[in-house]
Amino acid sequence: MEEKEKKERTVIHLNIKEDDTHHYFGSIANIFEYFSPEELGITYGSLRNYGLSYKNPYQNTKCIIRKGTLLSKSGNRGKKNK
């Protein structure tokens, strides 16, 4: 039985400075479904062009946005043994 390659899953971490809340998203676009550009201090297009990465987080007076990888355990769930 071949073992499937583990997919890396991106996580976008948003820290709103005003109330020190933390939110986690699966994509940059997903952030803007919950927060407006006015609340974040940056537009979707500008954030995409910024080059968000693990080593290059975005920060302004309203928020900090970081990009990371979700670490998960490899499991045998859903695999059938023959």
mmCIF file of the N, C-alpha and C atoms, coordinates in Angstrom:
data_MODEL
# 
_entry.id   MODEL 
# 
loop_
_atom_site.group_PDB 
_atom_site.id 
_atom_site.type_symbol 
_atom_site.label_atom_id 
_atom_site.label_alt_id 
_atom_site.label_comp_id 
_atom_site.label_asym_id 
_atom_site.label_entity_id 
_atom_site.label_seq_id 
_atom_site.pdbx_PDB_ins_code 
_atom_site.Cartn_x 
_atom_site.Cartn_y 
_atom_site.Cartn_z 
_atom_site.occupancy 
_atom_site.B_iso_or_equiv 
_atom_site.pdbx_formal_charge 
_atom_site.auth_seq_id 
_atom_site.auth_comp_id 
_atom_site.auth_asym_id 
_atom_site.auth_atom_id 
_atom_site.pdbx_PDB_model_num 
ATOM 1   N N  . MET A 1 1  ? 0.839   -1.175 0.000  1.00 0.00 ? 1  MET A N  1 
ATOM 2   C CA . MET A 1 1  ? 0.000   0.000  0.000  1.00 0.00 ? 1  MET A CA 1 
ATOM 3   C C  . MET A 1 1  ? 0.889   1.244  0.000  1.00 0.00 ? 1  MET A C  1 
ATOM 4   N N  . GLU A 1 2  ? 0.622   2.150  -0.928 1.00 0.00 ? 2  GLU A N  1 
ATOM 5   C CA . GLU A 1 2  ? 1.413   3.381  -0.997 1.00 0.00 ? 2  GLU A CA 1 
ATOM 6   C C  . GLU A 1 2  ? 0.942   4.362  0.062  1.00 0.00 ? 2  GLU A C  1 
ATOM 7   N N  . GLU A 1 3  ? 1.897   5.072  0.618  1.00 0.00 ? 3  GLU A N  1 
ATOM 8   C CA . GLU A 1 3  ? 1.552   6.088  1.595  1.00 0.00 ? 3  GLU A CA 1 
ATOM 9   C C  . GLU A 1 3  ? 1.421   7.423  0.875  1.00 0.00 ? 3  GLU A C  1 
ATOM 10  N N  . LYS A 1 4  ? 0.318   8.111  1.097  1.00 0.00 ? 4  LYS A N  1 
ATOM 11  C CA . LYS A 1 4  ? 0.087   9.396  0.448  1.00 0.00 ? 4  LYS A CA 1 
ATOM 12  C C  . LYS A 1 4  ? 1.011   10.452 1.032  1.00 0.00 ? 4  LYS A C  1 
ATOM 13  N N  . GLU A 1 5  ? 1.402   11.408 0.164  1.00 0.00 ? 5  GLU A N  1 
ATOM 14  C CA . GLU A 1 5  ? 2.204   12.521 0.657  1.00 0.00 ? 5  GLU A CA 1 
ATOM 15  C C  . GLU A 1 5  ? 1.331   13.419 1.511  1.00 0.00 ? 5  GLU A C  1 
ATOM 16  N N  . LYS A 1 6  ? 1.921   13.934 2.556  1.00 0.00 ? 6  LYS A N  1 
ATOM 17  C CA . LYS A 1 6  ? 1.209   14.821 3.456  1.00 0.00 ? 6  LYS A CA 1 
ATOM 18  C C  . LYS A 1 6  ? 1.169   16.217 2.837  1.00 0.00 ? 6  LYS A C  1 
ATOM 19  N N  . LYS A 1 7  ? -0.020  16.804 2.728  1.00 0.00 ? 7  LYS A N  1 
ATOM 20  C CA . LYS A 1 7  ? -0.161  18.146 2.166  1.00 0.00 ? 7  LYS A CA 1 
ATOM 21  C C  . LYS A 1 7  ? 0.099   19.186 3.243  1.00 0.00 ? 7  LYS A C  1 
ATOM 22  N N  . GLU A 1 8  ? 0.838   20.229 2.874  1.00 0.00 ? 8  GLU A N  1 
ATOM 23  C CA . GLU A 1 8  ? 1.018   21.342 3.794  1.00 0.00 ? 8  GLU A CA 1 
ATOM 24  C C  . GLU A 1 8  ? -0.200  22.234 3.704  1.00 0.00 ? 8  GLU A C  1 
ATOM 25  N N  . ARG A 1 9  ? -0.683  22.678 4.858  1.00 0.00 ? 9  ARG A N  1 
ATOM 26  C CA . ARG A 1 9  ? -1.841  23.560 4.876  1.00 0.00 ? 9  ARG A CA 1 
ATOM 27  C C  . ARG A 1 9  ? -1.421  24.908 5.432  1.00 0.00 ? 9  ARG A C  1 
ATOM 28  N N  . THR A 1 10 ? -1.720  25.942 4.670  1.00 0.00 ? 10 THR A N  1 
ATOM 29  C CA . THR A 1 10 ? -1.375  27.300 5.054  1.00 0.00 ? 10 THR A CA 1 
ATOM 30  C C  . THR A 1 10 ? -2.350  27.817 6.100  1.00 0.00 ? 10 THR A C  1 
ATOM 31  N N  . VAL A 1 11 ? -1.830  28.559 7.059  1.00 0.00 ? 11 VAL A N  1 
ATOM 32  C CA . VAL A 1 11 ? -2.638  29.218 8.073  1.00 0.00 ? 11 VAL A CA 1 
ATOM 33  C C  . VAL A 1 11 ? -2.239  30.692 8.085  1.00 0.00 ? 11 VAL A C  1 
ATOM 34  N N  . ILE A 1 12 ? -3.235  31.555 8.055  1.00 0.00 ? 12 ILE A N  1 
ATOM 35  C CA . ILE A 1 12 ? -2.995  32.989 8.170  1.00 0.00 ? 12 ILE A CA 1 
ATOM 36  C C  . ILE A 1 12 ? -3.464  33.396 9.561  1.00 0.00 ? 12 ILE A C  1 
ATOM 37  N N  . HIS A 1 13 ? -2.560  33.971 10.337 1.00 0.00 ? 13 HIS A N  1 
ATOM 38  C CA . HIS A 1 13 ? -2.845  34.391 11.715 1.00 0.00 ? 13 HIS A CA 1 
ATOM 39  C C  . HIS A 1 13 ? -3.028  35.904 11.727 1.00 0.00 ? 13 HIS A C  1 
ATOM 40  N N  . LEU A 1 14 ? -4.177  36.351 12.217 1.00 0.00 ? 14 LEU A N  1 
ATOM 41  C CA . LEU A 1 14 ? -4.481  37.777 12.311 1.00 0.00 ? 14 LEU A CA 1 
ATOM 42  C C  . LEU A 1 14 ? -4.573  38.168 13.773 1.00 0.00 ? 14 LEU A C  1 
ATOM 43  N N  . ASN A 1 15 ? -3.802  39.156 14.166 1.00 0.00 ? 15 ASN A N  1 
ATOM 44  C CA . ASN A 1 15 ? -3.856  39.711 15.524 1.00 0.00 ? 15 ASN A CA 1 
ATOM 45  C C  . ASN A 1 15 ? -4.364  41.138 15.413 1.00 0.00 ? 15 ASN A C  1 
ATOM 46  N N  . ILE A 1 16 ? -5.572  41.394 15.935 1.00 0.00 ? 16 ILE A N  1 
ATOM 47  C CA . ILE A 1 16 ? -6.132  42.743 15.966 1.00 0.00 ? 16 ILE A CA 1 
ATOM 48  C C  . ILE A 1 16 ? -5.592  43.420 17.211 1.00 0.00 ? 16 ILE A C  1 
ATOM 49  N N  . LYS A 1 17 ? -4.837  44.492 17.017 1.00 0.00 ? 17 LYS A N  1 
ATOM 50  C CA . LYS A 1 17 ? -4.152  45.136 18.136 1.00 0.00 ? 17 LYS A CA 1 
ATOM 51  C C  . LYS A 1 17 ? -5.101  45.821 19.115 1.00 0.00 ? 17 LYS A C  1 
ATOM 52  N N  . GLU A 1 18 ? -6.184  46.407 18.621 1.00 0.00 ? 18 GLU A N  1 
ATOM 53  C CA . GLU A 1 18 ? -7.101  47.186 19.458 1.00 0.00 ? 18 GLU A CA 1 
ATOM 54  C C  . GLU A 1 18 ? -7.603  46.402 20.665 1.00 0.00 ? 18 GLU A C  1 
ATOM 55  N N  . ASP A 1 19 ? -8.022  45.167 20.441 1.00 0.00 ? 19 ASP A N  1 
ATOM 56  C CA . ASP A 1 19 ? -8.533  44.352 21.546 1.00 0.00 ? 19 ASP A CA 1 
ATOM 57  C C  . ASP A 1 19 ? -7.708  43.085 21.773 1.00 0.00 ? 19 ASP A C  1 
ATOM 58  N N  . ASP A 1 20 ? -6.551  43.003 21.131 1.00 0.00 ? 20 ASP A N  1 
ATOM 59  C CA . ASP A 1 20 ? -5.616  41.883 21.257 1.00 0.00 ? 20 ASP A CA 1 
ATOM 60  C C  . ASP A 1 20 ? -6.303  40.530 21.037 1.00 0.00 ? 20 ASP A C  1 
ATOM 61  N N  . THR A 1 21 ? -7.124  40.456 19.967 1.00 0.00 ? 21 THR A N  1 
ATOM 62  C CA . THR A 1 21 ? -7.764  39.194 19.614 1.00 0.00 ? 21 THR A CA 1 
ATOM 63  C C  . THR A 1 21 ? -6.964  38.513 18.507 1.00 0.00 ? 21 THR A C  1 
ATOM 64  N N  . HIS A 1 22 ? -7.061  37.188 18.464 1.00 0.00 ? 22 HIS A N  1 
ATOM 65  C CA . HIS A 1 22 ? -6.344  36.387 17.485 1.00 0.00 ? 22 HIS A CA 1 
ATOM 66  C C  . HIS A 1 22 ? -7.348  35.576 16.674 1.00 0.00 ? 22 HIS A C  1 
ATOM 67  N N  . HIS A 1 23 ? -7.145  35.567 15.355 1.00 0.00 ? 23 HIS A N  1 
ATOM 68  C CA . HIS A 1 23 ? -8.030  34.849 14.447 1.00 0.00 ? 23 HIS A CA 1 
ATOM 69  C C  . HIS A 1 23 ? -7.168  34.065 13.467 1.00 0.00 ? 23 HIS A C  1 
ATOM 70  N N  . TYR A 1 24 ? -7.674  32.930 13.013 1.00 0.00 ? 24 TYR A N  1 
ATOM 71  C CA . TYR A 1 24 ? -6.914  32.054 12.118 1.00 0.00 ? 24 TYR A CA 1 
ATOM 72  C C  . TYR A 1 24 ? -7.746  31.749 10.880 1.00 0.00 ? 24 TYR A C  1 
ATOM 73  N N  . PHE A 1 25 ? -7.101  31.854 9.714  1.00 0.00 ? 25 PHE A N  1 
ATOM 74  C CA . PHE A 1 25 ? -7.790  31.698 8.440  1.00 0.00 ? 25 PHE A CA 1 
ATOM 75  C C  . PHE A 1 25 ? -7.007  30.775 7.521  1.00 0.00 ? 25 PHE A C  1 
ATOM 76  N N  . GLY A 1 26 ? -7.700  30.228 6.538  1.00 0.00 ? 26 GLY A N  1 
ATOM 77  C CA . GLY A 1 26 ? -7.071  29.337 5.577  1.00 0.00 ? 26 GLY A CA 1 
ATOM 78  C C  . GLY A 1 26 ? -6.477  30.052 4.379  1.00 0.00 ? 26 GLY A C  1 
ATOM 79  N N  . SER A 1 27 ? -6.823  31.332 4.194  1.00 0.00 ? 27 SER A N  1 
ATOM 80  C CA . SER A 1 27 ? -6.291  32.092 3.068  1.00 0.00 ? 27 SER A CA 1 
ATOM 81  C C  . SER A 1 27 ? -6.397  33.586 3.352  1.00 0.00 ? 27 SER A C  1 
ATOM 82  N N  . ILE A 1 28 ? -5.680  34.367 2.578  1.00 0.00 ? 28 ILE A N  1 
ATOM 83  C CA . ILE A 1 28 ? -5.750  35.825 2.710  1.00 0.00 ? 28 ILE A CA 1 
ATOM 84  C C  . ILE A 1 28 ? -7.154  36.305 2.359  1.00 0.00 ? 28 ILE A C  1 
ATOM 85  N N  . ALA A 1 29 ? -7.741  35.745 1.295  1.00 0.00 ? 29 ALA A N  1 
ATOM 86  C CA . ALA A 1 29 ? -9.086  36.154 0.866  1.00 0.00 ? 29 ALA A CA 1 
ATOM 87  C C  . ALA A 1 29 ? -10.113 35.929 1.973  1.00 0.00 ? 29 ALA A C  1 
ATOM 88  N N  . ASN A 1 30 ? -9.954  34.857 2.732  1.00 0.00 ? 30 ASN A N  1 
ATOM 89  C CA . ASN A 1 30 ? -10.890 34.518 3.802  1.00 0.00 ? 30 ASN A CA 1 
ATOM 90  C C  . ASN A 1 30 ? -10.927 35.580 4.894  1.00 0.00 ? 30 ASN A C  1 
ATOM 91  N N  . ILE A 1 31 ? -9.823  36.256 5.144  1.00 0.00 ? 31 ILE A N  1 
ATOM 92  C CA . ILE A 1 31 ? -9.777  37.331 6.150  1.00 0.00 ? 31 ILE A CA 1 
ATOM 93  C C  . ILE A 1 31 ? -10.801 38.404 5.812  1.00 0.00 ? 31 ILE A C  1 
ATOM 94  N N  . PHE A 1 32 ? -10.890 38.743 4.522  1.00 0.00 ? 32 PHE A N  1 
ATOM 95  C CA . PHE A 1 32 ? -11.734 39.855 4.096  1.00 0.00 ? 32 PHE A CA 1 
ATOM 96  C C  . PHE A 1 32 ? -13.219 39.478 4.028  1.00 0.00 ? 32 PHE A C  1 
ATOM 97  N N  . GLU A 1 33 ? -13.562 38.231 4.322  1.00 0.00 ? 33 GLU A N  1 
ATOM 98  C CA . GLU A 1 33 ? -14.961 37.841 4.481  1.00 0.00 ? 33 GLU A CA 1 
ATOM 99  C C  . GLU A 1 33 ? -15.454 38.211 5.880  1.00 0.00 ? 33 GLU A C  1 
ATOM 100 N N  . TYR A 1 34 ? -14.522 38.413 6.814  1.00 0.00 ? 34 TYR A N  1 
ATOM 101 C CA . TYR A 1 34 ? -14.873 38.720 8.198  1.00 0.00 ? 34 TYR A CA 1 
ATOM 102 C C  . TYR A 1 34 ? -14.475 40.137 8.629  1.00 0.00 ? 34 TYR A C  1 
ATOM 103 N N  . PHE A 1 35 ? -13.461 40.709 7.990  1.00 0.00 ? 35 PHE A N  1 
ATOM 104 C CA . PHE A 1 35 ? -12.978 42.032 8.357  1.00 0.00 ? 35 PHE A CA 1 
ATOM 105 C C  . PHE A 1 35 ? -12.903 42.915 7.120  1.00 0.00 ? 35 PHE A C  1 
ATOM 106 N N  . SER A 1 36 ? -13.198 44.190 7.303  1.00 0.00 ? 36 SER A N  1 
ATOM 107 C CA . SER A 1 36 ? -13.136 45.136 6.184  1.00 0.00 ? 36 SER A CA 1 
ATOM 108 C C  . SER A 1 36 ? -11.727 45.699 6.057  1.00 0.00 ? 36 SER A C  1 
ATOM 109 N N  . PRO A 1 37 ? -11.390 46.241 4.886  1.00 0.00 ? 37 PRO A N  1 
ATOM 110 C CA . PRO A 1 37 ? -10.087 46.891 4.717  1.00 0.00 ? 37 PRO A CA 1 
ATOM 111 C C  . PRO A 1 37 ? -9.886  48.044 5.716  1.00 0.00 ? 37 PRO A C  1 
ATOM 112 N N  . GLU A 1 38 ? -10.963 48.710 6.080  1.00 0.00 ? 38 GLU A N  1 
ATOM 113 C CA . GLU A 1 38 ? -10.865 49.807 7.057  1.00 0.00 ? 38 GLU A CA 1 
ATOM 114 C C  . GLU A 1 38 ? -10.485 49.277 8.442  1.00 0.00 ? 38 GLU A C  1 
ATOM 115 N N  . GLU A 1 39 ? -11.014 48.128 8.811  1.00 0.00 ? 39 GLU A N  1 
ATOM 116 C CA . GLU A 1 39 ? -10.685 47.538 10.111 1.00 0.00 ? 39 GLU A CA 1 
ATOM 117 C C  . GLU A 1 39 ? -9.239  47.067 10.159 1.00 0.00 ? 39 GLU A C  1 
ATOM 118 N N  . LEU A 1 40 ? -8.734  46.597 9.020  1.00 0.00 ? 40 LEU A N  1 
ATOM 119 C CA . LEU A 1 40 ? -7.379  46.046 8.962  1.00 0.00 ? 40 LEU A CA 1 
ATOM 120 C C  . LEU A 1 40 ? -6.317  47.072 8.590  1.00 0.00 ? 40 LEU A C  1 
ATOM 121 N N  . GLY A 1 41 ? -6.733  48.125 7.924  1.00 0.00 ? 41 GLY A N  1 
ATOM 122 C CA . GLY A 1 41 ? -5.764  49.136 7.497  1.00 0.00 ? 41 GLY A CA 1 
ATOM 123 C C  . GLY A 1 41 ? -5.015  48.753 6.235  1.00 0.00 ? 41 GLY A C  1 
ATOM 124 N N  . ILE A 1 42 ? -5.537  47.769 5.479  1.00 0.00 ? 42 ILE A N  1 
ATOM 125 C CA . ILE A 1 42 ? -4.917  47.338 4.224  1.00 0.00 ? 42 ILE A CA 1 
ATOM 126 C C  . ILE A 1 42 ? -5.994  46.654 3.380  1.00 0.00 ? 42 ILE A C  1 
ATOM 127 N N  . THR A 1 43 ? -5.881  46.801 2.064  1.00 0.00 ? 43 THR A N  1 
ATOM 128 C CA . THR A 1 43 ? -6.830  46.155 1.165  1.00 0.00 ? 43 THR A CA 1 
ATOM 129 C C  . THR A 1 43 ? -6.345  44.756 0.807  1.00 0.00 ? 43 THR A C  1 
ATOM 130 N N  . TYR A 1 44 ? -7.267  43.965 0.252  1.00 0.00 ? 44 TYR A N  1 
ATOM 131 C CA . TYR A 1 44 ? -6.930  42.605 -0.167 1.00 0.00 ? 44 TYR A CA 1 
ATOM 132 C C  . TYR A 1 44 ? -5.809  42.613 -1.207 1.00 0.00 ? 44 TYR A C  1 
ATOM 133 N N  . GLY A 1 45 ? -5.936  43.462 -2.209 1.00 0.00 ? 45 GLY A N  1 
ATOM 134 C CA . GLY A 1 45 ? -4.926  43.532 -3.267 1.00 0.00 ? 45 GLY A CA 1 
ATOM 135 C C  . GLY A 1 45 ? -3.555  43.924 -2.740 1.00 0.00 ? 45 GLY A C  1 
ATOM 136 N N  . SER A 1 46 ? -3.522  44.894 -1.842 1.00 0.00 ? 46 SER A N  1 
ATOM 137 C CA . SER A 1 46 ? -2.244  45.336 -1.275 1.00 0.00 ? 46 SER A CA 1 
ATOM 138 C C  . SER A 1 46 ? -1.599  44.248 -0.429 1.00 0.00 ? 46 SER A C  1 
ATOM 139 N N  . LEU A 1 47 ? -2.420  43.511 0.327  1.00 0.00 ? 47 LEU A N  1 
ATOM 140 C CA . LEU A 1 47 ? -1.877  42.434 1.157  1.00 0.00 ? 47 LEU A CA 1 
ATOM 141 C C  . LEU A 1 47 ? -1.337  41.304 0.283  1.00 0.00 ? 47 LEU A C  1 
ATOM 142 N N  . ARG A 1 48 ? -2.021  40.984 -0.810 1.00 0.00 ? 48 ARG A N  1 
ATOM 143 C CA . ARG A 1 48 ? -1.518  39.958 -1.736 1.00 0.00 ? 48 ARG A CA 1 
ATOM 144 C C  . ARG A 1 48 ? -0.201  40.388 -2.363 1.00 0.00 ? 48 ARG A C  1 
ATOM 145 N N  . ASN A 1 49 ? -0.091  41.661 -2.716 1.00 0.00 ? 49 ASN A N  1 
ATOM 146 C CA . ASN A 1 49 ? 1.138   42.170 -3.331 1.00 0.00 ? 49 ASN A CA 1 
ATOM 147 C C  . ASN A 1 49 ? 2.281   42.329 -2.330 1.00 0.00 ? 49 ASN A C  1 
ATOM 148 N N  . TYR A 1 50 ? 1.962   42.343 -1.047 1.00 0.00 ? 50 TYR A N  1 
ATOM 149 C CA . TYR A 1 50 ? 2.968   42.554 -0.002 1.00 0.00 ? 50 TYR A CA 1 
ATOM 150 C C  . TYR A 1 50 ? 3.995   41.421 0.046  1.00 0.00 ? 50 TYR A C  1 
ATOM 151 N N  . GLY A 1 51 ? 3.585   40.225 -0.272 1.00 0.00 ? 51 GLY A N  1 
ATOM 152 C CA . GLY A 1 51 ? 4.513   39.089 -0.200 1.00 0.00 ? 51 GLY A CA 1 
ATOM 153 C C  . GLY A 1 51 ? 4.550   38.489 1.184  1.00 0.00 ? 51 GLY A C  1 
ATOM 154 N N  . LEU A 1 52 ? 3.386   38.314 1.772  1.00 0.00 ? 52 LEU A N  1 
ATOM 155 C CA . LEU A 1 52 ? 3.260   37.743 3.102  1.00 0.00 ? 52 LEU A CA 1 
ATOM 156 C C  . LEU A 1 52 ? 3.916   36.365 3.150  1.00 0.00 ? 52 LEU A C  1 
ATOM 157 N N  . SER A 1 53 ? 4.760   36.140 4.151  1.00 0.00 ? 53 SER A N  1 
ATOM 158 C CA . SER A 1 53 ? 5.412   34.849 4.329  1.00 0.00 ? 53 SER A CA 1 
ATOM 159 C C  . SER A 1 53 ? 5.770   34.675 5.803  1.00 0.00 ? 53 SER A C  1 
ATOM 160 N N  . TYR A 1 54 ? 6.282   33.491 6.129  1.00 0.00 ? 54 TYR A N  1 
ATOM 161 C CA . TYR A 1 54 ? 6.695   33.207 7.497  1.00 0.00 ? 54 TYR A CA 1 
ATOM 162 C C  . TYR A 1 54 ? 7.719   34.234 7.991  1.00 0.00 ? 54 TYR A C  1 
ATOM 163 N N  . LYS A 1 55 ? 8.656   34.575 7.136  1.00 0.00 ? 55 LYS A N  1 
ATOM 164 C CA . LYS A 1 55 ? 9.718   35.507 7.521  1.00 0.00 ? 55 LYS A CA 1 
ATOM 165 C C  . LYS A 1 55 ? 9.359   36.964 7.265  1.00 0.00 ? 55 LYS A C  1 
ATOM 166 N N  . ASN A 1 56 ? 8.219   37.216 6.618  1.00 0.00 ? 56 ASN A N  1 
ATOM 167 C CA . ASN A 1 56 ? 7.834   38.579 6.262  1.00 0.00 ? 56 ASN A CA 1 
ATOM 168 C C  . ASN A 1 56 ? 6.381   38.851 6.660  1.00 0.00 ? 56 ASN A C  1 
ATOM 169 N N  . PRO A 1 57 ? 6.096   38.987 7.974  1.00 0.00 ? 57 PRO A N  1 
ATOM 170 C CA . PRO A 1 57 ? 4.723   39.291 8.398  1.00 0.00 ? 57 PRO A CA 1 
ATOM 171 C C  . PRO A 1 57 ? 4.371   40.739 8.055  1.00 0.00 ? 57 PRO A C  1 
ATOM 172 N N  . TYR A 1 58 ? 3.074   41.010 7.936  1.00 0.00 ? 58 TYR A N  1 
ATOM 173 C CA . TYR A 1 58 ? 2.612   42.379 7.694  1.00 0.00 ? 58 TYR A CA 1 
ATOM 174 C C  . TYR A 1 58 ? 2.202   42.986 9.024  1.00 0.00 ? 58 TYR A C  1 
ATOM 175 N N  . GLN A 1 59 ? 2.578   44.235 9.245  1.00 0.00 ? 59 GLN A N  1 
ATOM 176 C CA . GLN A 1 59 ? 2.228   44.902 10.495 1.00 0.00 ? 59 GLN A CA 1 
ATOM 177 C C  . GLN A 1 59 ? 1.938   46.366 10.235 1.00 0.00 ? 59 GLN A C  1 
ATOM 178 N N  . ASN A 1 60 ? 0.874   46.879 10.853 1.00 0.00 ? 60 ASN A N  1 
ATOM 179 C CA . ASN A 1 60 ? 0.587   48.310 10.846 1.00 0.00 ? 60 ASN A CA 1 
ATOM 180 C C  . ASN A 1 60 ? 0.034   48.673 12.223 1.00 0.00 ? 60 ASN A C  1 
ATOM 181 N N  . THR A 1 61 ? -0.584  49.851 12.352 1.00 0.00 ? 61 THR A N  1 
ATOM 182 C CA . THR A 1 61 ? -1.071  50.286 13.666 1.00 0.00 ? 61 THR A CA 1 
ATOM 183 C C  . THR A 1 61 ? -2.314  49.529 14.110 1.00 0.00 ? 61 THR A C  1 
ATOM 184 N N  . LYS A 1 62 ? -2.990  48.837 13.170 1.00 0.00 ? 62 LYS A N  1 
ATOM 185 C CA . LYS A 1 62 ? -4.236  48.146 13.498 1.00 0.00 ? 62 LYS A CA 1 
ATOM 186 C C  . LYS A 1 62 ? -4.096  46.640 13.702 1.00 0.00 ? 62 LYS A C  1 
ATOM 187 N N  . CYS A 1 63 ? -3.143  46.025 13.000 1.00 0.00 ? 63 CYS A N  1 
ATOM 188 C CA . CYS A 1 63 ? -3.069  44.561 13.061 1.00 0.00 ? 63 CYS A CA 1 
ATOM 189 C C  . CYS A 1 63 ? -1.683  44.034 12.702 1.00 0.00 ? 63 CYS A C  1 
ATOM 190 N N  . ILE A 1 64 ? -1.506  42.751 12.983 1.00 0.00 ? 64 ILE A N  1 
ATOM 191 C CA . ILE A 1 64 ? -0.337  41.996 12.539 1.00 0.00 ? 64 ILE A CA 1 
ATOM 192 C C  . ILE A 1 64 ? -0.890  40.763 11.828 1.00 0.00 ? 64 ILE A C  1 
ATOM 193 N N  . ILE A 1 65 ? -0.390  40.497 10.624 1.00 0.00 ? 65 ILE A N  1 
ATOM 194 C CA . ILE A 1 65 ? -0.839  39.341 9.859  1.00 0.00 ? 65 ILE A CA 1 
ATOM 195 C C  . ILE A 1 65 ? 0.381   38.493 9.538  1.00 0.00 ? 65 ILE A C  1 
ATOM 196 N N  . ARG A 1 66 ? 0.320   37.224 9.950  1.00 0.00 ? 66 ARG A N  1 
ATOM 197 C CA . ARG A 1 66 ? 1.430   36.294 9.729  1.00 0.00 ? 66 ARG A CA 1 
ATOM 198 C C  . ARG A 1 66 ? 0.947   35.101 8.911  1.00 0.00 ? 66 ARG A C  1 
ATOM 199 N N  . LYS A 1 67 ? 1.853   34.520 8.157  1.00 0.00 ? 67 LYS A N  1 
ATOM 200 C CA . LYS A 1 67 ? 1.537   33.321 7.386  1.00 0.00 ? 67 LYS A CA 1 
ATOM 201 C C  . LYS A 1 67 ? 2.366   32.176 7.934  1.00 0.00 ? 67 LYS A C  1 
ATOM 202 N N  . GLY A 1 68 ? 1.745   31.020 8.111  1.00 0.00 ? 68 GLY A N  1 
ATOM 203 C CA . GLY A 1 68 ? 2.454   29.867 8.635  1.00 0.00 ? 68 GLY A CA 1 
ATOM 204 C C  . GLY A 1 68 ? 1.928   28.582 8.037  1.00 0.00 ? 68 GLY A C  1 
ATOM 205 N N  . THR A 1 69 ? 2.410   27.480 8.552  1.00 0.00 ? 69 THR A N  1 
ATOM 206 C CA . THR A 1 69 ? 2.001   26.163 8.115  1.00 0.00 ? 69 THR A CA 1 
ATOM 207 C C  . THR A 1 69 ? 1.376   25.428 9.288  1.00 0.00 ? 69 THR A C  1 
ATOM 208 N N  . LEU A 1 70 ? 0.229   24.827 9.044  1.00 0.00 ? 70 LEU A N  1 
ATOM 209 C CA . LEU A 1 70 ? -0.442  24.049 10.074 1.00 0.00 ? 70 LEU A CA 1 
ATOM 210 C C  . LEU A 1 70 ? 0.297   22.733 10.248 1.00 0.00 ? 70 LEU A C  1 
ATOM 211 N N  . LEU A 1 71 ? 0.714   22.459 11.466 1.00 0.00 ? 71 LEU A N  1 
ATOM 212 C CA . LEU A 1 71 ? 1.404   21.206 11.773 1.00 0.00 ? 71 LEU A CA 1 
ATOM 213 C C  . LEU A 1 71 ? 0.359   20.202 12.235 1.00 0.00 ? 71 LEU A C  1 
ATOM 214 N N  . SER A 1 72 ? 0.350   19.033 11.615 1.00 0.00 ? 72 SER A N  1 
ATOM 215 C CA . SER A 1 72 ? -0.630  18.028 11.995 1.00 0.00 ? 72 SER A CA 1 
ATOM 216 C C  . SER A 1 72 ? 0.012   16.646 12.023 1.00 0.00 ? 72 SER A C  1 
ATOM 217 N N  . LYS A 1 73 ? -0.630  15.772 12.735 1.00 0.00 ? 73 LYS A N  1 
ATOM 218 C CA . LYS A 1 73 ? -0.138  14.414 12.895 1.00 0.00 ? 73 LYS A CA 1 
ATOM 219 C C  . LYS A 1 73 ? -0.563  13.569 11.694 1.00 0.00 ? 73 LYS A C  1 
ATOM 220 N N  . SER A 1 74 ? 0.337   12.734 11.223 1.00 0.00 ? 74 SER A N  1 
ATOM 221 C CA . SER A 1 74 ? -0.023  11.771 10.197 1.00 0.00 ? 74 SER A CA 1 
ATOM 222 C C  . SER A 1 74 ? -0.827  10.671 10.855 1.00 0.00 ? 74 SER A C  1 
ATOM 223 N N  . GLY A 1 75 ? -1.914  10.297 10.238 1.00 0.00 ? 75 GLY A N  1 
ATOM 224 C CA . GLY A 1 75 ? -2.744  9.261  10.835 1.00 0.00 ? 75 GLY A CA 1 
ATOM 225 C C  . GLY A 1 75 ? -3.159  8.250  9.796  1.00 0.00 ? 75 GLY A C  1 
ATOM 226 N N  . ASN A 1 76 ? -3.746  7.179  10.241 1.00 0.00 ? 76 ASN A N  1 
ATOM 227 C CA . ASN A 1 76 ? -4.217  6.138  9.345  1.00 0.00 ? 76 ASN A CA 1 
ATOM 228 C C  . ASN A 1 76 ? -5.722  6.184  9.162  1.00 0.00 ? 76 ASN A C  1 
ATOM 229 N N  . ARG A 1 77 ? -6.340  7.267  9.588  1.00 0.00 ? 77 ARG A N  1 
ATOM 230 C CA . ARG A 1 77 ? -7.784  7.394  9.502  1.00 0.00 ? 77 ARG A CA 1 
ATOM 231 C C  . ARG A 1 77 ? -8.210  7.360  8.028  1.00 0.00 ? 77 ARG A C  1 
ATOM 232 N N  . GLY A 1 78 ? -9.198  6.595  7.718  1.00 0.00 ? 78 GLY A N  1 
ATOM 233 C CA . GLY A 1 78 ? -9.717  6.500  6.363  1.00 0.00 ? 78 GLY A CA 1 
ATOM 234 C C  . GLY A 1 78 ? -8.976  5.525  5.466  1.00 0.00 ? 78 GLY A C  1 
ATOM 235 N N  . LYS A 1 79 ? -7.910  4.917  5.952  1.00 0.00 ? 79 LYS A N  1 
ATOM 236 C CA . LYS A 1 79 ? -7.153  3.945  5.145  1.00 0.00 ? 79 LYS A CA 1 
ATOM 237 C C  . LYS A 1 79 ? -7.665  2.549  5.433  1.00 0.00 ? 79 LYS A C  1 
ATOM 238 N N  . LYS A 1 80 ? -7.813  1.763  4.392  1.00 0.00 ? 80 LYS A N  1 
ATOM 239 C CA . LYS A 1 80 ? -8.263  0.380  4.557  1.00 0.00 ? 80 LYS A CA 1 
ATOM 240 C C  . LYS A 1 80 ? -7.070  -0.556 4.480  1.00 0.00 ? 80 LYS A C  1 
ATOM 241 N N  . ASN A 1 81 ? -6.991  -1.455 5.402  1.00 0.00 ? 81 ASN A N  1 
ATOM 242 C CA . ASN A 1 81 ? -5.931  -2.468 5.391  1.00 0.00 ? 81 ASN A CA 1 
ATOM 243 C C  . ASN A 1 81 ? -6.415  -3.683 4.602  1.00 0.00 ? 81 ASN A C  1 
ATOM 244 N N  . LYS A 1 82 ? -5.559  -4.186 3.719  1.00 0.00 ? 82 LYS A N  1 
ATOM 245 C CA . LYS A 1 82 ? -5.941  -5.369 2.920  1.00 0.00 ? 82 LYS A CA 1 
ATOM 246 C C  . LYS A 1 82 ? -5.084  -6.548 3.304  1.00 0.00 ? 82 LYS A C  1 
# 
